[in-house]
Amino acid sequence: MIKKPIAKFHIPEKRNVAIFMLAMPATWGLLWLASHGSLAWALLAAFAFAFLNHTPFSLMHEAVHGVFSANKFRNDLFGTLCAPAFPTSFTLQKIAHLGHHRRNRTDEELYDYYLPGQSRALRNFQLYAGNLMGFYWLCIPVSNMIYLVAPWIYTSRRFIEGPARHLGFEPYIREIAQYSGVRIWSECLLALSYQVLLWWLLELTWQGWLMCYWAFALHWSALQYVDHAWSPRDVVNGAWNLKVSPLSRALALNYHYHLAHHRFPQAPWSYLPQLVNPDEPTPSFWQIYFRLWRGTRPAPAMGAPATLPTR
């Protein structure tokens, strides 16, 4: 049973704004240190950035679900301001993430298994390169650049049924094509402008920037499927409440309580600890992460229970 049923959620907007105001300058400082410090300081900055840059992402995640602020204008404003730190478009992230909640653990979003007729080698490539080597993150800013330069590609049948299908993004691209492109294009431009401005103001080096963002890519890309892999094939219950360090959990605003989030997507991050069922398995991040390196397995039928790795 959940420890403490909650009748109504209060959105901690002031706390969210304060966290935003602290987190964004902190990420700037780490980017500067990685670009201007010694190699030892640069490596330390990149390691910290991998975790700290998850804070604006988690705030954007709150805005995607409409729980950054009860006021829609302020909610979307801060979601839009957080997105360039990723960097991405807030609207694109909203389309993708809400689609994830509808498709979770279905045949359209299943990266720890391969389906009948699918190439296991291709699925392993998607798992290793995408989730474990950080290229899942890379696909997002690259897709933003494509949208800036040639937005018509997102409505192209060749692109949707070609590269998007092979990379596993076809449902996401099909949904993007249904939205007005003006807002998405403007947000992509904002993300690019933000990054360019940081480079200019902080005199960043490509080595420092790349170290920070690739460290973040490795962390973020892995987490996006560690919190789902080997969980039940169930749209709502197909996730885990992961064991991680208290600091990592705090910086990610309880993002690791992912099963609680899928069950209560309208619950602000501050409530998620109360929504964790203590009688259910809570595997560690590393327990599932290392199991993913062993590759994909044949997919069980929809509705199949968890196959939590024992080691």
PASEBA-1860 file (N, C-alpha, C; in nm, 3 decimals):
! residues 311
1> MIKKPIAK> 0.084/-0.120/0.000/0.000/0.000/0.000/0.087/0.125/0.000 ~ 0.035/0.232/-0.060/0.104/0.360/-0.055/0.096/0.415/0.087 ~ 0.205/0.470/0.134/0.213/0.511/0.274/0.105/0.613/0.312 ~ 0.086/0.713/0.227/0.001/0.825/0.266/-0.081/0.874/0.148 ~ -0.204/0.823/0.133/-0.287/0.870/0.021/-0.304/1.021/0.025 ~ -0.300/1.081/-0.092/-0.307/1.227/-0.101/-0.429/1.266/-0.184 ~ -0.514/1.349/-0.127/-0.637/1.387/-0.195/-0.613/1.496/-0.299 ~ -0.521/1.588/-0.269/-0.497/1.700/-0.358/-0.350/1.737/-0.356
9> FHIPEKRN> -0.295/1.762/-0.473/-0.154/1.797/-0.485/-0.138/1.949/-0.489 ~ -0.045/1.999/-0.410/-0.011/2.141/-0.414/0.117/2.157/-0.494 ~ 0.114/2.242/-0.596/0.231/2.263/-0.681/0.326/2.361/-0.613 ~ 0.451/2.319/-0.589/0.548/2.407/-0.519/0.613/2.505/-0.616 ~ 0.535/2.596/-0.671/0.586/2.686/-0.776/0.702/2.772/-0.728 ~ 0.692/2.832/-0.611/0.799/2.919/-0.563/0.929/2.840/-0.548 ~ 0.917/2.718/-0.498/1.036/2.635/-0.484/1.094/2.600/-0.621 ~ 1.005/2.572/-0.717/1.052/2.542/-0.852/1.127/2.659/-0.914
17> VAIFMLAM> 1.073/2.779/-0.896/1.139/2.898/-0.951/1.275/2.918/-0.884 ~ 1.281/2.899/-0.753/1.407/2.915/-0.680/1.511/2.814/-0.729 ~ 1.468/2.689/-0.750/1.559/2.586/-0.800/1.609/2.623/-0.939 ~ 1.520/2.673/-1.023/1.558/2.718/-1.157/1.664/2.828/-1.150 ~ 1.641/2.926/-1.063/1.732/3.039/-1.051/1.870/2.998/-0.998 ~ 1.877/2.890/-0.923/2.004/2.840/-0.872/2.072/2.745/-0.971 ~ 1.991/2.658/-1.034/2.048/2.553/-1.118/2.109/2.608/-1.247 ~ 2.042/2.703/-1.311/2.092/2.751/-1.439/2.231/2.816/-1.426
25> PATWGLLW> 2.252/2.911/-1.334/2.387/2.967/-1.320/2.491/2.862/-1.280 ~ 2.448/2.762/-1.202/2.542/2.656/-1.162/2.590/2.579/-1.284 ~ 2.501/2.550/-1.379/2.544/2.481/-1.501/2.639/2.569/-1.582 ~ 2.616/2.700/-1.582/2.707/2.791/-1.654/2.847/2.786/-1.591 ~ 2.850/2.784/-1.459/2.978/2.779/-1.391/3.056/2.652/-1.423 ~ 2.986/2.540/-1.432/3.053/2.415/-1.463/3.103/2.413/-1.607 ~ 3.027/2.470/-1.699/3.073/2.480/-1.837/3.197/2.568/-1.846 ~ 3.198/2.679/-1.772/3.315/2.767/-1.771/3.436/2.694/-1.715
33> LASHGSLA> 3.417/2.623/-1.604/3.528/2.553/-1.541/3.585/2.445/-1.632 ~ 3.498/2.373/-1.703/3.543/2.269/-1.794/3.622/2.328/-1.911 ~ 3.592/2.453/-1.946/3.660/2.517/-2.059/3.789/2.589/-2.018 ~ 3.798/2.634/-1.892/3.911/2.718/-1.852/3.997/2.659/-1.741 ~ 3.951/2.552/-1.678/4.028/2.492/-1.570/4.129/2.390/-1.622 ~ 4.207/2.335/-1.531/4.300/2.228/-1.565/4.221/2.103/-1.605 ~ 4.291/2.003/-1.656/4.223/1.880/-1.697/4.149/1.816/-1.580 ~ 4.211/1.816/-1.463/4.146/1.756/-1.346/4.017/1.830/-1.310
41> WALLAAFA> 4.022/1.964/-1.312/3.903/2.043/-1.283/3.798/2.025/-1.393 ~ 3.842/2.014/-1.517/3.748/1.996/-1.628/3.674/1.863/-1.615 ~ 3.746/1.758/-1.578/3.682/1.627/-1.560/3.583/1.630/-1.445 ~ 3.623/1.697/-1.337/3.533/1.709/-1.222/3.409/1.789/-1.259 ~ 3.427/1.897/-1.336/3.314/1.979/-1.380/3.219/1.899/-1.468 ~ 3.275/1.820/-1.559/3.191/1.739/-1.647/3.111/1.636/-1.568 ~ 3.176/1.574/-1.469/3.106/1.477/-1.385/2.990/1.543/-1.311 ~ 3.014/1.660/-1.254/2.907/1.732/-1.183/2.797/1.775/-1.279
49> FAFLNHTP> 2.836/1.820/-1.398/2.738/1.866/-1.496/2.644/1.752/-1.538 ~ 2.696/1.630/-1.543/2.613/1.515/-1.581/2.492/1.502/-1.491 ~ 2.508/1.540/-1.365/2.398/1.528/-1.269/2.321/1.660/-1.256 ~ 2.395/1.771/-1.252/2.329/1.900/-1.227/2.243/1.944/-1.345 ~ 2.283/1.910/-1.468/2.202/1.951/-1.582/2.070/1.874/-1.588 ~ 2.059/1.770/-1.506/1.931/1.700/-1.497/1.828/1.782/-1.421 ~ 1.873/1.881/-1.343/1.777/1.963/-1.268/1.690/2.047/-1.360 ~ 1.746/2.128/-1.455/1.656/2.198/-1.548/1.575/2.102/-1.635
57> FSLMHEAV> 1.632/1.985/-1.668/1.552/1.887/-1.743/1.432/1.842/-1.660 ~ 1.455/1.815/-1.531/1.345/1.770/-1.446/1.241/1.879/-1.426 ~ 1.285/2.005/-1.419/1.189/2.115/-1.411/1.108/2.125/-1.541 ~ 1.173/2.104/-1.655/1.101/2.101/-1.781/1.001/1.987/-1.782 ~ 1.041/1.873/-1.725/0.952/1.757/-1.714/0.829/1.791/-1.631 ~ 0.849/1.867/-1.524/0.734/1.913/-1.444/0.641/1.998/-1.530 ~ 0.699/2.088/-1.610/0.618/2.175/-1.696/0.544/2.096/-1.803 ~ 0.607/1.992/-1.855/0.541/1.907/-1.954/0.411/1.852/-1.899
65> HGVFSANK> 0.411/1.817/-1.771/0.290/1.762/-1.708/0.203/1.871/-1.644 ~ 0.241/1.997/-1.666/0.160/2.106/-1.614/0.168/2.124/-1.464 ~ 0.279/2.079/-1.403/0.290/2.088/-1.257/0.413/2.169/-1.213 ~ 0.468/2.250/-1.303/0.567/2.349/-1.259/0.494/2.463/-1.191 ~ 0.383/2.504/-1.251/0.300/2.611/-1.196/0.154/2.581/-1.228 ~ 0.066/2.624/-1.140/-0.078/2.607/-1.165/-0.126/2.705/-1.272 ~ -0.048/2.809/-1.295/-0.079/2.907/-1.399/-0.019/2.858/-1.531 ~ -0.103/2.836/-1.632/-0.055/2.776/-1.757/0.051/2.861/-1.825
73> FRNDLFGT> 0.034/2.992/-1.824/0.133/3.078/-1.889/0.270/3.064/-1.823 ~ 0.274/3.072/-1.689/0.402/3.061/-1.619/0.458/2.919/-1.632 ~ 0.370/2.821/-1.630/0.415/2.683/-1.646/0.488/2.664/-1.779 ~ 0.424/2.709/-1.888/0.484/2.692/-2.020/0.605/2.783/-2.040 ~ 0.602/2.901/-1.978/0.716/2.992/-1.987/0.841/2.928/-1.929 ~ 0.829/2.874/-1.808/0.947/2.814/-1.745/0.987/2.684/-1.814 ~ 0.890/2.610/-1.867/0.925/2.493/-1.946/1.008/2.532/-2.068 ~ 0.968/2.642/-2.131/1.039/2.693/-2.249/1.178/2.745/-2.212
81> LCAPAFPT> 1.192/2.804/-2.091/1.321/2.857/-2.047/1.416/2.746/-2.003 ~ 1.363/2.636/-1.954/1.447/2.523/-1.912/1.499/2.444/-2.032 ~ 1.420/2.437/-2.137/1.451/2.350/-2.251/1.587/2.378/-2.316 ~ 1.630/2.504/-2.335/1.758/2.528/-2.400/1.879/2.471/-2.327 ~ 1.866/2.443/-2.197/1.978/2.385/-2.123/2.002/2.241/-2.166 ~ 1.903/2.179/-2.227/1.918/2.038/-2.267/2.019/2.017/-2.379 ~ 2.012/2.080/-2.496/1.915/2.178/-2.548/1.808/2.112/-2.635 ~ 1.685/2.165/-2.624/1.575/2.115/-2.706/1.462/2.217/-2.709
89> SFTLQKIA> 1.356/2.181/-2.780/1.232/2.259/-2.784/1.137/2.205/-2.679 ~ 1.076/2.292/-2.600/0.980/2.249/-2.499/0.862/2.176/-2.562 ~ 0.812/2.227/-2.673/0.697/2.163/-2.739/0.734/2.025/-2.791 ~ 0.853/2.011/-2.850/0.896/1.878/-2.896/0.907/1.781/-2.780 ~ 0.963/1.829/-2.668/0.977/1.742/-2.551/0.839/1.702/-2.497 ~ 0.746/1.795/-2.500/0.611/1.764/-2.452/0.543/1.659/-2.539 ~ 0.556/1.673/-2.670/0.499/1.574/-2.761/0.561/1.437/-2.734 ~ 0.693/1.434/-2.723/0.763/1.307/-2.705/0.728/1.243/-2.571
97> HLGHHRRN> 0.729/1.323/-2.465/0.711/1.262/-2.333/0.568/1.217/-2.308 ~ 0.471/1.297/-2.349/0.332/1.253/-2.331/0.303/1.131/-2.419 ~ 0.368/1.125/-2.536/0.357/1.005/-2.619/0.419/0.885/-2.550 ~ 0.528/0.907/-2.479/0.591/0.799/-2.403/0.494/0.742/-2.299 ~ 0.419/0.826/-2.232/0.323/0.777/-2.132/0.214/0.692/-2.197 ~ 0.181/0.719/-2.321/0.079/0.639/-2.390/0.135/0.509/-2.447 ~ 0.265/0.509/-2.484/0.324/0.394/-2.553/0.416/0.310/-2.466 ~ 0.436/0.348/-2.342/0.532/0.281/-2.256/0.513/0.130/-2.254
105> RTDEELYD> 0.620/0.057/-2.283/0.628/-0.090/-2.279/0.546/-0.158/-2.387 ~ 0.489/-0.083/-2.479/0.422/-0.142/-2.594/0.526/-0.177/-2.701 ~ 0.481/-0.240/-2.808/0.574/-0.277/-2.915/0.642/-0.155/-2.976 ~ 0.581/-0.036/-2.965/0.638/0.084/-3.024/0.748/0.146/-2.938 ~ 0.760/0.103/-2.813/0.861/0.161/-2.725/0.914/0.052/-2.632 ~ 1.004/-0.027/-2.688/1.052/-0.145/-2.617/1.198/-0.167/-2.657 ~ 1.291/-0.122/-2.574/1.431/-0.124/-2.614/1.514/-0.231/-2.544 ~ 1.455/-0.300/-2.445/1.528/-0.407/-2.378/1.496/-0.544/-2.439
113> YYLPGQSR> 1.401/-0.547/-2.533/1.362/-0.670/-2.599/1.364/-0.651/-2.751 ~ 1.358/-0.761/-2.822/1.335/-0.755/-2.966/1.213/-0.840/-2.999 ~ 1.134/-0.794/-3.095/1.008/-0.857/-3.133/1.029/-0.959/-3.243 ~ 0.935/-1.052/-3.263/0.945/-1.147/-3.374/0.960/-1.073/-3.507 ~ 1.057/-1.116/-3.586/1.081/-1.053/-3.715/1.178/-0.938/-3.709 ~ 1.214/-0.892/-3.588/1.311/-0.784/-3.574/1.453/-0.840/-3.565 ~ 1.546/-0.762/-3.612/1.687/-0.799/-3.603/1.738/-0.772/-3.462 ~ 1.788/-0.877/-3.397/1.843/-0.856/-3.263/1.967/-0.767/-3.271
121> ALRNFQLY> 2.045/-0.782/-3.378/2.165/-0.698/-3.393/2.128/-0.550/-3.400 ~ 2.020/-0.518/-3.475/1.976/-0.379/-3.485/1.924/-0.330/-3.351 ~ 1.849/-0.412/-3.281/1.796/-0.372/-3.151/1.909/-0.352/-3.050 ~ 2.010/-0.437/-3.056/2.124/-0.419/-2.968/2.199/-0.291/-3.001 ~ 2.212/-0.261/-3.130/2.277/-0.136/-3.169/2.201/-0.017/-3.113 ~ 2.067/-0.020/-3.124/1.986/0.090/-3.072/2.004/0.103/-2.921 ~ 2.012/-0.011/-2.851/2.028/-0.011/-2.706/2.167/0.038/-2.667 ~ 2.271/-0.020/-2.727/2.407/0.017/-2.689/2.439/0.161/-2.728
129> AGNLMGFY> 2.417/0.193/-2.856/2.452/0.327/-2.903/2.361/0.433/-2.842 ~ 2.230/0.405/-2.844/2.134/0.505/-2.799/2.133/0.526/-2.649 ~ 2.102/0.421/-2.574/2.084/0.436/-2.431/2.213/0.428/-2.350 ~ 2.308/0.348/-2.393/2.426/0.324/-2.311/2.547/0.408/-2.351 ~ 2.552/0.455/-2.475/2.664/0.537/-2.520/2.627/0.684/-2.539 ~ 2.502/0.718/-2.512/2.463/0.859/-2.511/2.406/0.915/-2.639 ~ 2.393/0.832/-2.744/2.347/0.887/-2.871/2.197/0.918/-2.871 ~ 2.124/0.864/-2.775/1.983/0.899/-2.762/1.971/1.050/-2.737
137> WLCIPVSN> 2.056/1.101/-2.645/2.056/1.246/-2.621/2.095/1.320/-2.749 ~ 2.199/1.273/-2.817/2.248/1.342/-2.935/2.141/1.356/-3.041 ~ 2.055/1.255/-3.055/1.950/1.260/-3.157/1.857/1.380/-3.137 ~ 1.844/1.426/-3.013/1.748/1.533/-2.984/1.798/1.669/-3.033 ~ 1.919/1.715/-2.992/1.965/1.843/-3.050/1.987/1.835/-3.201 ~ 2.027/1.718/-3.252/2.041/1.704/-3.398/1.905/1.720/-3.465 ~ 1.801/1.660/-3.407/1.667/1.672/-3.465/1.619/1.817/-3.459 ~ 1.659/1.890/-3.355/1.624/2.032/-3.347/1.690/2.110/-3.460
145> MIYLVAPW> 1.817/2.081/-3.488/1.887/2.149/-3.596/1.823/2.117/-3.731 ~ 1.781/1.992/-3.749/1.713/1.954/-3.874/1.583/2.034/-3.886 ~ 1.512/2.048/-3.775/1.386/2.124/-3.778/1.411/2.270/-3.814 ~ 1.520/2.326/-3.763/1.553/2.465/-3.795/1.582/2.485/-3.943 ~ 1.659/2.392/-3.999/1.705/2.407/-4.136/1.602/2.360/-4.238 ~ 1.535/2.250/-4.207/1.442/2.190/-4.305/1.322/2.129/-4.233 ~ 1.233/2.212/-4.178/1.119/2.157/-4.102/1.027/2.067/-4.183 ~ 1.027/2.084/-4.316/0.941/2.001/-4.400/0.979/1.853/-4.393
153> IYTSRRFI> 1.101/1.822/-4.351/1.142/1.682/-4.341/1.053/1.605/-4.246 ~ 1.001/1.674/-4.143/0.921/1.606/-4.041/0.783/1.564/-4.092 ~ 0.746/1.610/-4.208/0.621/1.564/-4.270/0.650/1.477/-4.392 ~ 0.777/1.447/-4.415/0.817/1.367/-4.531/0.796/1.219/-4.503 ~ 0.722/1.152/-4.590/0.697/1.010/-4.572/0.827/0.930/-4.576 ~ 0.920/0.972/-4.663/1.048/0.900/-4.673/1.125/0.906/-4.541 ~ 1.122/1.021/-4.475/1.192/1.035/-4.348/1.121/0.957/-4.238 ~ 0.988/0.966/-4.232/0.911/0.899/-4.127/0.924/0.748/-4.138
161> EGPARHLG> 0.912/0.695/-4.259/0.916/0.551/-4.278/1.056/0.498/-4.305 ~ 1.154/0.590/-4.312/1.294/0.551/-4.335/1.375/0.564/-4.208 ~ 1.457/0.672/-4.198/1.544/0.688/-4.080/1.470/0.689/-3.947 ~ 1.355/0.757/-3.941/1.282/0.764/-3.814/1.236/0.626/-3.769 ~ 1.192/0.544/-3.863/1.146/0.408/-3.829/1.263/0.323/-3.781 ~ 1.376/0.329/-3.850/1.491/0.245/-3.814/1.553/0.287/-3.681 ~ 1.541/0.414/-3.647/1.594/0.461/-3.520/1.495/0.446/-3.405 ~ 1.373/0.403/-3.437/1.271/0.381/-3.334/1.191/0.504/-3.297
169> FEPYIREI> 1.197/0.610/-3.380/1.129/0.736/-3.347/1.005/0.761/-3.433 ~ 0.961/0.664/-3.510/0.852/0.688/-3.605/0.725/0.744/-3.541 ~ 0.673/0.685/-3.431/0.550/0.740/-3.372/0.567/0.885/-3.327 ~ 0.684/0.916/-3.273/0.714/1.051/-3.226/0.713/1.150/-3.343 ~ 0.778/1.114/-3.453/0.785/1.202/-3.569/0.646/1.222/-3.631 ~ 0.567/1.117/-3.634/0.430/1.129/-3.688/0.348/1.228/-3.607 ~ 0.367/1.230/-3.477/0.292/1.323/-3.393/0.341/1.467/-3.409 ~ 0.472/1.484/-3.425/0.526/1.618/-3.449/0.465/1.679/-3.574
177> AQYSGVRI> 0.447/1.596/-3.676/0.395/1.645/-3.804/0.254/1.703/-3.792 ~ 0.182/1.671/-3.684/0.046/1.719/-3.667/0.041/1.856/-3.600 ~ 0.154/1.906/-3.553/0.156/2.033/-3.481/0.200/2.148/-3.571 ~ 0.159/2.266/-3.532/0.203/2.386/-3.603/0.355/2.402/-3.587 ~ 0.421/2.429/-3.698/0.566/2.435/-3.693/0.624/2.565/-3.643 ~ 0.546/2.671/-3.636/0.599/2.803/-3.600/0.654/2.802/-3.458 ~ 0.578/2.750/-3.364/0.622/2.749/-3.225/0.743/2.657/-3.207 ~ 0.738/2.540/-3.267/0.849/2.446/-3.254/0.976/2.508/-3.313
185> WSECLLAL> 0.964/2.568/-3.431/1.079/2.629/-3.496/1.137/2.740/-3.408 ~ 1.049/2.822/-3.349/1.095/2.932/-3.263/1.168/2.879/-3.140 ~ 1.118/2.770/-3.083/1.182/2.712/-2.965/1.317/2.648/-3.000 ~ 1.326/2.588/-3.116/1.455/2.534/-3.162/1.556/2.646/-3.180 ~ 1.510/2.759/-3.234/1.597/2.875/-3.251/1.640/2.929/-3.115 ~ 1.549/2.931/-3.019/1.582/2.977/-2.884/1.691/2.888/-2.823 ~ 1.677/2.756/-2.840/1.777/2.664/-2.784/1.914/2.688/-2.846 ~ 1.918/2.705/-2.977/2.045/2.732/-3.044/2.102/2.865/-3.000
193> SYQVLLWW> 2.019/2.968/-2.992/2.065/3.101/-2.952/2.121/3.100/-2.811 ~ 2.057/3.027/-2.722/2.103/3.015/-2.583/2.243/2.955/-2.579 ~ 2.263/2.847/-2.654/2.394/2.781/-2.654/2.502/2.871/-2.714 ~ 2.468/2.939/-2.823/2.564/3.031/-2.886/2.599/3.145/-2.791 ~ 2.499/3.198/-2.721/2.522/3.307/-2.626/2.613/3.262/-2.512 ~ 2.593/3.140/-2.463/2.681/3.088/-2.358/2.825/3.079/-2.407 ~ 2.842/3.028/-2.529/2.976/3.018/-2.586/3.044/3.155/-2.591 ~ 2.969/3.255/-2.630/3.025/3.390/-2.646/3.054/3.455/-2.511
201> LLELTWQG> 2.958/3.451/-2.419/2.974/3.517/-2.291/3.079/3.449/-2.203 ~ 3.082/3.315/-2.205/3.172/3.241/-2.117/3.302/3.200/-2.185 ~ 3.312/3.235/-2.314/3.430/3.198/-2.392/3.460/3.049/-2.379 ~ 3.359/2.968/-2.405/3.371/2.823/-2.390/3.460/2.765/-2.499 ~ 3.522/2.654/-2.467/3.596/2.578/-2.567/3.512/2.457/-2.608 ~ 3.536/2.409/-2.729/3.456/2.294/-2.773/3.490/2.171/-2.689 ~ 3.614/2.162/-2.640/3.650/2.047/-2.558/3.574/2.048/-2.425 ~ 3.569/2.165/-2.361/3.499/2.175/-2.234/3.350/2.152/-2.248
209> WLMCYWAF> 3.291/2.214/-2.351/3.148/2.196/-2.375/3.116/2.050/-2.403 ~ 3.198/1.987/-2.489/3.173/1.849/-2.526/3.188/1.755/-2.408 ~ 3.289/1.778/-2.323/3.306/1.694/-2.205/3.183/1.699/-2.116 ~ 3.133/1.820/-2.093/3.015/1.836/-2.006/2.892/1.771/-2.066 ~ 2.866/1.802/-2.191/2.742/1.753/-2.251/2.747/1.604/-2.282 ~ 2.868/1.550/-2.310/2.871/1.406/-2.332/2.856/1.329/-2.201 ~ 2.910/1.385/-2.092/2.888/1.324/-1.961/2.739/1.325/-1.928 ~ 2.674/1.438/-1.955/2.528/1.446/-1.934/2.455/1.348/-2.024
217> ALHWSALQ> 2.499/1.336/-2.151/2.436/1.245/-2.246/2.443/1.101/-2.196 ~ 2.558/1.061/-2.144/2.573/0.924/-2.093/2.478/0.898/-1.976 ~ 2.471/0.995/-1.886/2.384/0.979/-1.769/2.236/0.982/-1.808 ~ 2.198/1.084/-1.883/2.056/1.102/-1.917/2.006/0.989/-2.007 ~ 2.081/0.953/-2.108/2.038/0.850/-2.203/2.021/0.716/-2.133 ~ 2.113/0.683/-2.043/2.102/0.556/-1.971/1.979/0.557/-1.880 ~ 1.959/0.665/-1.808/1.849/0.672/-1.713/1.714/0.657/-1.781 ~ 1.701/0.707/-1.905/1.573/0.701/-1.972/1.523/0.559/-1.994
225> YVDHAWSP> 1.615/0.461/-1.992/1.564/0.324/-2.004/1.598/0.237/-1.885 ~ 1.696/0.274/-1.805/1.719/0.198/-1.682/1.593/0.199/-1.596 ~ 1.520/0.310/-1.596/1.400/0.317/-1.512/1.280/0.243/-1.572 ~ 1.302/0.174/-1.688/1.195/0.093/-1.748/1.236/-0.051/-1.779 ~ 1.363/-0.076/-1.803/1.407/-0.206/-1.853/1.371/-0.320/-1.759 ~ 1.318/-0.427/-1.819/1.280/-0.551/-1.751/1.162/-0.534/-1.656 ~ 1.095/-0.418/-1.662/0.975/-0.396/-1.581/0.856/-0.463/-1.648 ~ 0.739/-0.471/-1.583/0.623/-0.535/-1.646/0.587/-0.471/-1.779
233> RDVVNGAW> 0.536/-0.552/-1.870/0.490/-0.497/-1.999/0.350/-0.440/-1.979 ~ 0.349/-0.326/-1.915/0.225/-0.258/-1.878/0.247/-0.109/-1.897 ~ 0.153/-0.042/-1.962/0.171/0.100/-1.996/0.191/0.184/-1.871 ~ 0.118/0.156/-1.765/0.127/0.236/-1.643/0.232/0.181/-1.547 ~ 0.230/0.052/-1.525/0.316/-0.009/-1.423/0.452/-0.053/-1.476 ~ 0.481/-0.024/-1.602/0.607/-0.065/-1.661/0.719/0.033/-1.633 ~ 0.758/0.046/-1.507/0.866/0.136/-1.466/0.913/0.092/-1.329 ~ 1.024/0.151/-1.283/1.080/0.118/-1.152/1.094/0.243/-1.066
241> NLKVSPLS> 1.086/0.223/-0.937/1.134/0.321/-0.840/1.276/0.280/-0.806 ~ 1.374/0.354/-0.856/1.513/0.312/-0.848/1.581/0.358/-0.719 ~ 1.675/0.275/-0.673/1.762/0.315/-0.563/1.882/0.390/-0.621 ~ 1.901/0.511/-0.576/2.018/0.591/-0.615/2.064/0.669/-0.492 ~ 2.175/0.738/-0.504/2.223/0.818/-0.391/2.126/0.933/-0.363 ~ 2.116/0.975/-0.237/2.027/1.088/-0.204/2.058/1.214/-0.284 ~ 2.187/1.241/-0.310/2.223/1.360/-0.385/2.176/1.351/-0.529 ~ 2.196/1.235/-0.591/2.151/1.216/-0.729/2.000/1.231/-0.738
249> RALALNYH> 1.930/1.175/-0.642/1.783/1.186/-0.642/1.739/1.331/-0.624 ~ 1.808/1.404/-0.537/1.771/1.544/-0.512/1.794/1.629/-0.637 ~ 1.908/1.610/-0.704/1.937/1.690/-0.823/1.840/1.662/-0.936 ~ 1.788/1.539/-0.941/1.692/1.501/-1.045/1.548/1.521/-1.001 ~ 1.529/1.583/-0.886/1.393/1.612/-0.833/1.307/1.487/-0.829 ~ 1.361/1.381/-0.770/1.289/1.255/-0.749/1.251/1.184/-0.878 ~ 1.319/1.218/-0.987/1.288/1.155/-1.116/1.302/1.003/-1.111 ~ 1.388/0.954/-1.022/1.411/0.810/-1.013/1.293/0.734/-0.954
257> YHLAHHRF> 1.200/0.805/-0.890/1.076/0.740/-0.845/0.982/0.733/-0.966 ~ 1.024/0.659/-1.065/0.959/0.667/-1.195/0.827/0.589/-1.201 ~ 0.819/0.480/-1.129/0.692/0.407/-1.123/0.585/0.493/-1.056 ~ 0.622/0.559/-0.950/0.527/0.650/-0.883/0.483/0.760/-0.980 ~ 0.576/0.810/-1.059/0.541/0.914/-1.156/0.446/0.861/-1.262 ~ 0.469/0.741/-1.314/0.380/0.687/-1.416/0.241/0.659/-1.361 ~ 0.233/0.623/-1.236/0.101/0.599/-1.175/0.029/0.730/-1.142 ~ 0.107/0.833/-1.110/0.050/0.962/-1.073/0.120/1.073/-1.150
265> PQAPWSYL> 0.098/1.080/-1.282/0.172/1.177/-1.364/0.141/1.323/-1.332 ~ 0.032/1.349/-1.261/-0.001/1.486/-1.224/0.046/1.520/-1.083 ~ 0.127/1.433/-1.024/0.183/1.462/-0.892/0.313/1.539/-0.907 ~ 0.328/1.654/-0.845/0.457/1.725/-0.848/0.568/1.640/-0.787 ~ 0.690/1.672/-0.822/0.806/1.593/-0.777/0.814/1.580/-0.626 ~ 0.769/1.681/-0.554/0.781/1.682/-0.409/0.695/1.576/-0.341 ~ 0.593/1.525/-0.412/0.503/1.425/-0.354/0.545/1.281/-0.385 ~ 0.635/1.262/-0.480/0.663/1.126/-0.527/0.713/1.032/-0.418
273> PQLVNPDE> 0.797/1.075/-0.323/0.838/0.980/-0.218/0.721/0.921/-0.140 ~ 0.615/1.000/-0.123/0.498/0.951/-0.050/0.415/0.852/-0.133 ~ 0.439/0.849/-0.263/0.359/0.766/-0.353/0.430/0.636/-0.392 ~ 0.542/0.608/-0.329/0.616/0.484/-0.353/0.559/0.374/-0.264 ~ 0.528/0.261/-0.324/0.480/0.145/-0.247/0.602/0.072/-0.190 ~ 0.619/0.071/-0.058/0.739/0.009/0.002/0.744/-0.142/-0.013 ~ 0.632/-0.204/-0.051/0.628/-0.350/-0.065/0.671/-0.397/-0.204 ~ 0.695/-0.303/-0.297/0.734/-0.340/-0.433/0.885/-0.333/-0.449
281> PTPSFWQI> 0.939/-0.406/-0.547/1.084/-0.406/-0.569/1.135/-0.265/-0.601 ~ 1.251/-0.234/-0.548/1.318/-0.107/-0.578/1.463/-0.138/-0.616 ~ 1.484/-0.181/-0.739/1.621/-0.216/-0.781/1.711/-0.094/-0.786 ~ 1.840/-0.118/-0.778/1.935/-0.008/-0.789/1.955/0.028/-0.936 ~ 1.995/0.150/-0.959/2.026/0.194/-1.095/2.129/0.102/-1.158 ~ 2.236/0.070/-1.083/2.345/-0.010/-1.139/2.305/-0.153/-1.165 ~ 2.214/-0.207/-1.086/2.167/-0.344/-1.108/2.108/-0.360/-1.248 ~ 2.028/-0.265/-1.290/1.965/-0.273/-1.422/2.060/-0.224/-1.530
289> YFRLWRGT> 2.137/-0.121/-1.500/2.230/-0.066/-1.599/2.326/-0.173/-1.650 ~ 2.390/-0.248/-1.562/2.486/-0.349/-1.606/2.417/-0.465/-1.678 ~ 2.293/-0.494/-1.640/2.219/-0.600/-1.711/2.190/-0.559/-1.855 ~ 2.168/-0.431/-1.879/2.141/-0.384/-2.015/2.260/-0.411/-2.108 ~ 2.381/-0.408/-2.054/2.499/-0.433/-2.137/2.504/-0.577/-2.189 ~ 2.424/-0.665/-2.134/2.418/-0.803/-2.183/2.328/-0.818/-2.304 ~ 2.263/-0.709/-2.343/2.187/-0.708/-2.468/2.040/-0.738/-2.451 ~ 1.970/-0.729/-2.564/1.825/-0.748/-2.565/1.788/-0.897/-2.558
297> RPAPAMGA> 1.663/-0.922/-2.524/1.611/-1.059/-2.515/1.481/-1.066/-2.595 ~ 1.435/-1.188/-2.629/1.305/-1.199/-2.698/1.194/-1.138/-2.614 ~ 1.106/-1.065/-2.678/1.000/-0.993/-2.605/0.890/-1.087/-2.559 ~ 0.852/-1.079/-2.432/0.732/-1.151/-2.387/0.607/-1.076/-2.433 ~ 0.493/-1.139/-2.416/0.368/-1.078/-2.459/0.334/-0.958/-2.372 ~ 0.254/-0.866/-2.428/0.207/-0.752/-2.350/0.133/-0.804/-2.229 ~ 0.158/-0.745/-2.113/0.098/-0.790/-1.989/0.188/-0.883/-1.910 ~ 0.304/-0.919/-1.967/0.396/-1.008/-1.896/0.453/-0.939/-1.772
305> PATLPTR> 0.480/-1.013/-1.666/0.535/-0.953/-1.543/0.680/-0.911/-1.561 ~ 0.733/-0.850/-1.457/0.872/-0.805/-1.459/0.967/-0.924/-1.464 ~ 1.081/-0.903/-1.527/1.188/-1.003/-1.527/1.313/-0.938/-1.469 ~ 1.303/-0.894/-1.347/1.408/-0.820/-1.281/1.534/-0.904/-1.271 ~ 1.648/-0.854/-1.320/1.772/-0.932/-1.311/1.815/-0.948/-1.166 ~ 1.865/-1.066/-1.135/1.908/-1.093/-0.997/2.052/-1.054/-0.974 ~ 2.128/-1.034/-1.085/2.268/-0.993/-1.070/2.314/-0.922/-1.194
END
